[in-house]
Amino acid sequence: MRILKVIHGYPMRYNAGSEVYSQMLCHALANRHEVHVFTREENPFKPDYIIETEADTTDSRIKLHVMNLSGDRHHYQYQHPTADQKFTQLLDKIKPDIVHIGHLNHLSTSIVYAIKQQKIPILFTLHDYWLMCPRGQFMQRNANLDSELWAACTGQDNKKCAIQCYSGCLSGAPKEQEQELNFWEQWVARRMDHTRDITQLIDHFVAPSRYLYQRFVDDFQLPKEKITYLDYGFDLQRFAKARQRLANEPFTFGYIGTHIPAKGIQHLIQAFSLMQGNCLLRIWGRPNQNTASLKALAASCVGKQKSNIEWLGEYCNNEILSEVFNKVDCIVVPSIWVENSPLVIHEALQARVPVITANVGGMAEYITHEVNGLLFEHRNSNSLAQQMQILLDNPVFAKKIGSRGYLLSPDNNIPDLVAHVQQIESLYYHILVNTKETVYANI
């Protein structure tokens, strides 16, 4: 087949979970198919909407078609007619048999119309809540002074979205507040109507956690026959060698991820400052505009542990065992949004490293408390500190629960990428057959 993968970022420009998974999937698909990727960059020194073609630097079989869309100029725009036109030209050139969408944020949602106009089937892998939450994570951006910072949102509501997430876009003039809030309420309403409209055009969805599957069925009324639960697949060759923990180091907690509030690094730093005993915290991730603030928070934390935090950069995904897991005794996933199916949890389990994470969503789905990891009360740094202290005080127990790995398979290994690709291919073929039958029925 000729496959076009659509994703809002691709390594190494963007290196978060959905982007890393998309690259792994493309590499595996390229063994049997012709694979193209439509993605973006944000270069304010280039004209918008130009598409440049290049090869994946780690697999030249995969052709990347990179559109420039500067975030500064299009922060709240979700439809781009010019991008749609350029994308249609790309479809005419590539002529894909199927389009596999991973995310449309920072791209143009209306490319879905262009795809369906050419009667090309679409598979959509859900990585978060973006179709049913304009910000994607059900976290409120603009809480007032009496509210919790980055407060959790209980559900999408147009007026609530305007007040809690878009009031920061107002002029600040008291006389204009009501009029401007009405504008954003209507903007959210139109955006939600639009995402529901394009959802109708998607042939099938994949949810990488049962939790996310249920959220889209219950809260977004996605028909059950239109969505499949399928956990992520992983290249297990990266874990062919057994983990070799570096010797003569104190008990070490590790964090892998982006430096954004949603990931809860601030809670991890606060929890680590409460540790009693000799330990380290190693934080991996690409520095960004938030890194200095996080380091300042670490420096201000009261407690003797504040000097025991090491800030490390990005690592090569293929070398995660030697560059990360050999250097930690535990991985902490402290996210304050309800994560879907974090790659790092799976990878830590495969490396037989215990995981401490929150007791909600796709995080808790893959960790059973005191069996292959520990769960803490979501958004509670004191609860996180208590669980971290348990492993610090009991390194033998940490090794024991870490050795149990992924509990949802008979051999305790995470899903293999080869088998995962076969399941994705089955969905492709299923969609292709059903789409052809529908087209023939309409002739």
C-alpha positions as CSV (number, residue, x, y, z in Angstrom):
1,M,0.0,0.0,0.0
2,R,0.9,3.6,-0.3
3,I,0.3,5.1,3.2
4,L,0.2,8.8,4.2
5,K,0.7,9.4,7.9
6,V,-0.5,12.8,9.2
7,I,1.0,13.9,12.5
8,H,1.4,17.4,14.0
9,G,5.1,16.8,14.7
10,Y,7.8,14.3,13.8
11,P,11.2,13.6,15.4
12,M,13.6,15.2,15.8
13,R,11.7,18.5,15.4
14,Y,9.2,17.3,18.0
15,N,9.9,14.3,20.2
16,A,6.9,13.7,22.5
17,G,4.9,10.5,22.8
18,S,2.6,10.7,19.7
19,E,5.5,11.8,17.5
20,V,7.8,9.0,18.7
21,Y,5.1,6.4,18.3
22,S,4.3,7.7,14.8
23,Q,8.0,7.4,13.8
24,M,8.2,3.9,15.2
25,L,5.1,2.9,13.3
26,C,6.3,4.5,10.0
27,H,9.6,2.6,10.3
28,A,7.8,-0.7,10.7
29,L,5.3,0.0,8.0
30,A,8.1,0.8,5.5
31,N,9.2,-2.8,5.6
32,R,6.1,-3.7,3.5
33,H,4.7,-0.4,2.2
34,E,5.5,2.9,0.7
35,V,5.2,5.5,3.6
36,H,4.9,9.2,3.4
37,V,4.4,11.6,6.3
38,F,2.6,15.0,6.3
39,T,3.8,17.1,9.3
40,R,4.8,20.6,10.3
41,E,7.5,22.9,11.4
42,E,7.2,26.4,13.0
43,N,9.8,28.6,11.3
44,P,8.9,32.3,11.6
45,F,11.6,33.1,9.0
46,K,9.9,31.1,6.3
47,P,6.7,31.8,4.4
48,D,3.7,29.9,5.7
49,Y,2.2,26.9,3.9
50,I,5.3,26.0,1.8
51,I,5.9,22.3,1.8
52,E,9.4,20.9,1.7
53,T,10.2,17.2,1.1
54,E,13.0,15.4,2.9
55,A,13.8,11.9,4.1
56,D,13.5,10.7,7.7
57,T,17.1,11.0,8.9
58,T,16.9,7.6,10.6
59,D,15.1,5.8,7.7
60,S,15.5,7.2,4.2
61,R,12.6,5.1,2.9
62,I,10.2,7.4,4.6
63,K,9.5,10.7,2.8
64,L,8.5,13.7,5.1
65,H,6.4,16.5,3.6
66,V,6.9,19.3,6.0
67,M,4.6,22.3,5.9
68,N,5.6,25.5,7.6
69,L,2.9,26.9,10.0
70,S,4.2,29.5,12.4
71,G,2.6,29.1,15.8
72,D,2.9,32.8,16.5
73,R,0.8,33.7,13.5
74,H,-1.9,31.0,13.8
75,H,-2.2,30.2,17.5
76,Y,-6.0,29.8,17.5
77,Q,-6.6,28.9,13.9
78,Y,-7.6,25.3,13.3
79,Q,-8.7,25.6,9.6
80,H,-6.3,26.8,7.0
81,P,-7.8,27.0,3.5
82,T,-4.3,27.6,1.9
83,A,-3.0,24.6,3.8
84,D,-5.9,22.5,2.5
85,Q,-5.1,23.6,-1.0
86,K,-1.5,22.6,-0.7
87,F,-2.4,19.3,1.0
88,T,-4.8,18.5,-1.8
89,Q,-2.0,19.0,-4.3
90,L,0.1,16.6,-2.2
91,L,-2.7,14.0,-2.3
92,D,-2.8,14.3,-6.1
93,K,1.0,13.8,-6.2
94,I,1.2,10.9,-3.7
95,K,-2.1,9.2,-4.4
96,P,-2.3,7.3,-1.1
97,D,-4.4,4.2,-0.6
98,I,-5.1,5.2,3.0
99,V,-4.5,8.2,5.3
100,H,-3.6,7.5,8.9
101,I,-4.1,10.6,11.1
102,G,-2.3,10.9,14.4
103,H,-3.2,14.5,15.3
104,L,-4.6,17.6,13.5
105,N,-3.6,20.2,16.1
106,H,-1.3,22.9,14.6
107,L,-2.3,21.6,11.2
108,S,-5.6,22.1,9.4
109,T,-8.7,20.1,10.5
110,S,-10.3,20.7,7.2
111,I,-7.8,18.5,5.3
112,V,-10.2,15.7,6.3
113,Y,-12.7,17.2,3.7
114,A,-9.9,17.1,1.1
115,I,-9.2,13.5,1.9
116,K,-12.8,12.4,1.7
117,Q,-13.4,14.3,-1.5
118,Q,-10.9,12.0,-3.1
119,K,-12.6,9.0,-1.5
120,I,-9.5,8.0,0.5
121,P,-10.2,6.0,3.7
122,I,-9.0,7.4,7.0
123,L,-7.8,5.7,10.2
124,F,-7.4,8.1,13.2
125,T,-5.3,7.2,16.2
126,L,-6.4,9.1,19.3
127,H,-3.5,10.3,21.5
128,D,-5.5,12.7,23.8
129,Y,-8.8,14.5,24.0
130,W,-8.2,17.2,21.4
131,L,-11.3,16.4,19.3
132,M,-13.6,16.9,22.3
133,C,-11.5,19.5,24.2
134,P,-10.2,22.5,22.4
135,R,-7.0,22.4,24.5
136,G,-6.7,18.6,24.3
137,Q,-6.0,17.8,28.0
138,F,-9.1,18.9,30.0
139,M,-7.0,21.3,32.0
140,Q,-8.2,24.9,32.6
141,R,-5.7,27.6,31.5
142,N,-7.0,30.7,33.2
143,A,-8.0,29.9,36.8
144,N,-8.6,32.9,39.0
145,L,-6.5,33.7,42.0
146,D,-8.6,31.6,44.3
147,S,-8.5,28.5,42.1
148,E,-6.0,25.7,41.7
149,L,-3.3,26.4,39.1
150,W,-4.1,24.5,35.9
151,A,-7.3,23.2,37.5
152,A,-8.7,19.9,36.1
153,C,-11.8,20.2,33.9
154,T,-14.7,17.9,34.5
155,G,-16.0,18.2,30.9
156,Q,-16.4,20.3,27.8
157,D,-18.9,23.2,28.0
158,N,-18.7,26.2,25.5
159,K,-19.2,28.9,28.1
160,K,-16.9,27.3,30.6
161,C,-14.2,26.9,27.9
162,A,-14.6,30.6,27.1
163,I,-14.2,31.7,30.8
164,Q,-11.6,29.2,32.0
165,C,-9.4,28.8,28.9
166,Y,-9.9,31.7,26.6
167,S,-10.5,34.7,28.9
168,G,-6.7,35.3,28.6
169,C,-7.4,36.4,25.0
170,L,-9.6,39.3,26.2
171,S,-8.6,42.9,26.0
172,G,-9.0,43.4,29.7
173,A,-11.4,46.3,29.3
174,P,-14.3,45.8,31.7
175,K,-16.9,47.3,29.3
176,E,-15.9,44.8,26.6
177,Q,-15.7,41.7,28.8
178,E,-19.2,40.3,28.1
179,Q,-19.0,40.9,24.4
180,E,-15.6,39.3,24.1
181,L,-16.6,36.3,26.3
182,N,-19.6,35.8,24.0
183,F,-17.2,35.8,21.0
184,W,-15.1,33.1,22.5
185,E,-18.1,31.0,23.6
186,Q,-19.4,31.1,20.0
187,W,-15.9,30.3,18.7
188,V,-15.7,27.2,20.9
189,A,-19.2,26.2,19.8
190,R,-18.3,26.5,16.2
191,R,-15.0,24.6,16.8
192,M,-16.8,21.8,18.6
193,D,-19.5,21.5,15.8
194,H,-16.7,21.4,13.3
195,T,-14.7,18.6,15.1
196,R,-17.9,16.6,15.4
197,D,-18.5,17.1,11.7
198,I,-15.1,15.8,10.7
199,T,-15.4,12.9,13.1
200,Q,-18.3,11.7,11.0
201,L,-16.0,11.5,8.0
202,I,-13.3,9.3,9.8
203,D,-13.7,5.7,8.9
204,H,-12.3,4.3,12.1
205,F,-10.6,5.3,15.3
206,V,-7.9,3.6,17.4
207,A,-7.7,4.2,21.2
208,P,-4.4,3.1,22.9
209,S,-6.1,2.7,26.3
210,R,-9.4,1.3,27.4
211,Y,-9.9,4.5,29.4
212,L,-9.6,6.7,26.3
213,Y,-11.9,4.4,24.4
214,Q,-14.6,4.7,27.0
215,R,-14.2,8.5,27.3
216,F,-14.8,8.9,23.6
217,V,-17.8,6.5,23.6
218,D,-19.4,8.0,26.8
219,D,-18.5,11.7,26.5
220,F,-18.2,12.2,22.7
221,Q,-20.8,9.7,21.7
222,L,-18.5,7.9,19.3
223,P,-20.2,4.7,18.1
224,K,-18.5,1.6,19.5
225,E,-18.4,0.0,16.1
226,K,-16.3,2.9,14.9
227,I,-13.5,2.6,17.5
228,T,-11.0,-0.1,18.5
229,Y,-8.9,-0.4,21.6
230,L,-5.3,-1.2,20.6
231,D,-2.4,-0.5,22.8
232,Y,0.8,0.9,21.3
233,G,3.4,-1.3,19.8
234,F,7.2,-1.1,20.6
235,D,10.4,-2.1,19.0
236,L,11.5,-4.7,21.5
237,Q,15.0,-5.0,19.9
238,R,15.9,-1.9,22.0
239,F,15.5,-4.1,25.1
240,A,17.2,-7.2,23.8
241,K,20.0,-6.7,26.3
242,A,19.2,-7.0,30.0
243,R,19.2,-3.8,31.9
244,Q,22.5,-3.2,33.8
245,R,22.0,-0.7,36.6
246,L,25.1,1.4,37.1
247,A,26.8,0.5,40.3
248,N,27.6,2.6,43.4
249,E,24.9,5.2,42.9
250,P,22.2,6.2,45.4
251,F,18.6,5.3,44.8
252,T,17.6,7.3,41.7
253,F,14.2,8.5,40.5
254,G,13.9,9.3,36.8
255,Y,11.5,11.5,34.8
256,I,11.2,11.4,31.0
257,G,9.2,13.9,29.1
258,T,8.6,17.5,28.0
259,H,9.0,20.4,30.4
260,I,5.4,21.6,30.4
261,P,2.9,22.1,33.4
262,A,0.7,19.3,32.2
263,K,3.5,16.8,32.9
264,G,3.6,17.6,36.6
265,I,7.3,18.0,36.9
266,Q,6.6,20.8,39.5
267,H,4.8,18.2,41.7
268,L,7.7,15.8,41.3
269,I,10.2,18.4,42.3
270,Q,8.1,19.3,45.4
271,A,7.8,15.6,46.3
272,F,11.5,14.9,45.9
273,S,12.3,17.8,48.2
274,L,10.5,15.8,51.0
275,M,12.6,12.7,50.6
276,Q,14.4,11.4,53.7
277,G,17.5,9.6,52.7
278,N,20.3,9.5,50.1
279,C,18.8,9.7,46.6
280,L,18.9,11.4,43.2
281,L,16.4,12.7,40.7
282,R,17.3,12.7,37.0
283,I,15.2,14.7,34.6
284,W,15.5,14.0,30.9
285,G,13.9,16.2,28.3
286,R,14.5,18.9,25.7
287,P,14.9,22.3,27.4
288,N,12.3,24.9,26.6
289,Q,11.0,28.2,27.9
290,N,9.8,26.5,31.1
291,T,13.0,24.8,32.0
292,A,14.5,27.9,33.8
293,S,11.4,28.2,35.9
294,L,11.5,24.6,36.9
295,K,15.1,24.9,37.9
296,A,14.3,28.0,39.9
297,L,11.5,26.0,41.7
298,A,14.0,23.2,42.4
299,A,16.5,25.7,43.9
300,S,13.8,27.3,46.1
301,C,12.5,24.0,47.5
302,V,13.2,23.7,51.2
303,G,15.1,20.5,52.0
304,K,18.5,18.9,51.6
305,Q,17.5,17.1,48.4
306,K,17.4,20.2,46.2
307,S,21.0,19.8,45.2
308,N,20.5,16.2,44.1
309,I,18.6,17.0,40.9
310,E,20.3,16.4,37.6
311,W,19.0,18.0,34.5
312,L,19.7,16.0,31.4
313,G,18.9,16.6,27.8
314,E,17.2,14.4,25.2
315,Y,18.3,10.9,24.6
316,C,18.3,8.7,21.5
317,N,15.1,6.6,21.6
318,N,17.1,3.5,20.3
319,E,19.5,3.9,23.3
320,I,16.9,4.4,26.0
321,L,18.1,1.3,27.9
322,S,21.7,2.5,28.3
323,E,21.0,6.2,28.4
324,V,18.1,6.2,30.8
325,F,17.0,2.9,32.4
326,N,20.5,1.8,33.4
327,K,20.7,5.1,35.4
328,V,17.5,4.9,37.4
329,D,15.9,2.7,40.0
330,C,12.4,4.0,39.4
331,I,10.5,6.0,36.8
332,V,8.0,8.6,38.0
333,V,5.1,9.8,35.7
334,P,3.6,12.7,37.7
335,S,1.3,14.2,35.0
336,I,-1.5,16.5,36.2
337,W,-3.6,15.8,33.2
338,V,-5.3,12.4,32.8
339,E,-2.9,10.8,30.4
340,N,-3.9,8.3,27.8
341,S,-1.2,5.6,27.5
342,P,2.2,7.0,28.2
343,L,5.0,5.4,26.2
344,V,7.4,5.8,29.1
345,I,5.3,3.6,31.4
346,H,5.4,0.8,28.8
347,E,9.1,1.2,28.2
348,A,10.0,1.2,31.9
349,L,7.9,-1.9,32.4
350,Q,9.8,-3.6,29.5
351,A,13.1,-2.6,31.1
352,R,11.8,-4.0,34.4
353,V,11.9,-0.7,36.2
354,P,9.1,0.0,38.7
355,V,6.8,3.0,37.9
356,I,5.2,5.4,40.2
357,T,2.3,7.2,38.6
358,A,-1.2,8.7,39.3
359,N,-4.2,6.6,40.1
360,V,-6.3,7.8,37.1
361,G,-6.8,7.2,33.4
362,G,-4.4,5.3,31.2
363,M,-1.6,5.8,33.7
364,A,-3.4,3.6,36.3
365,E,-4.5,1.2,33.6
366,Y,-1.1,-0.3,33.1
367,I,0.1,-0.1,36.7
368,T,-1.3,-2.2,39.5
369,H,-0.5,-0.8,42.9
370,E,2.2,-2.7,44.8
371,V,2.4,-5.3,42.0
372,N,4.4,-3.7,39.2
373,G,4.5,-0.2,40.5
374,L,2.9,2.3,42.9
375,L,0.0,4.7,42.5
376,F,-0.4,8.0,44.2
377,E,-3.4,10.4,44.5
378,H,-3.6,12.4,41.3
379,R,-2.3,16.0,41.6
380,N,-1.2,15.4,45.2
381,S,2.6,16.0,45.6
382,N,2.4,14.8,49.3
383,S,0.9,11.5,48.2
384,L,3.5,11.2,45.5
385,A,6.3,11.8,48.1
386,Q,4.9,9.0,50.3
387,Q,5.0,6.5,47.4
388,M,8.5,7.6,46.5
389,Q,9.7,7.2,50.1
390,I,8.4,3.7,50.1
391,L,10.7,2.6,47.3
392,L,13.6,4.7,48.6
393,D,13.3,2.9,52.0
394,N,12.8,-0.5,50.3
395,P,15.1,-0.9,47.3
396,V,14.6,-4.7,47.4
397,F,10.8,-4.2,47.1
398,A,11.4,-1.8,44.2
399,K,13.3,-4.4,42.3
400,K,10.7,-7.0,43.1
401,I,7.8,-5.1,41.7
402,G,9.9,-3.8,38.8
403,S,10.7,-7.4,37.7
404,R,7.0,-8.1,37.0
405,G,6.8,-5.9,33.9
406,Y,3.7,-5.5,31.8
407,L,0.8,-7.4,33.4
408,L,-1.5,-7.5,30.4
409,S,0.4,-10.1,28.5
410,P,1.2,-13.7,29.4
411,D,5.0,-13.2,29.2
412,N,4.9,-9.7,30.9
413,N,6.3,-8.0,27.8
414,I,4.8,-4.9,26.3
415,P,3.2,-5.3,22.8
416,D,5.7,-6.0,20.1
417,L,5.8,-3.5,17.1
418,V,5.7,-6.3,14.5
419,A,2.4,-7.7,15.9
420,H,1.1,-4.2,16.4
421,V,1.7,-3.3,12.7
422,Q,-0.1,-6.5,11.6
423,Q,-3.1,-5.3,13.6
424,I,-2.9,-1.8,12.1
425,E,-2.6,-3.4,8.7
426,S,-5.8,-5.4,9.4
427,L,-7.6,-2.2,10.2
428,Y,-6.3,-0.7,7.0
429,Y,-7.6,-3.6,4.9
430,H,-10.9,-3.7,6.8
431,I,-11.4,0.1,6.1
432,L,-10.4,-0.3,2.5
433,V,-12.8,-3.1,1.8
434,N,-15.7,-1.4,3.6
435,T,-15.0,1.9,1.8
436,K,-15.0,0.2,-1.6
437,E,-18.3,-1.5,-0.8
438,T,-19.8,1.8,0.2
439,V,-18.5,3.5,-2.9
440,Y,-19.9,0.7,-5.1
441,A,-23.2,0.8,-3.3
442,N,-23.5,4.5,-4.1
443,I,-22.8,4.2,-7.8
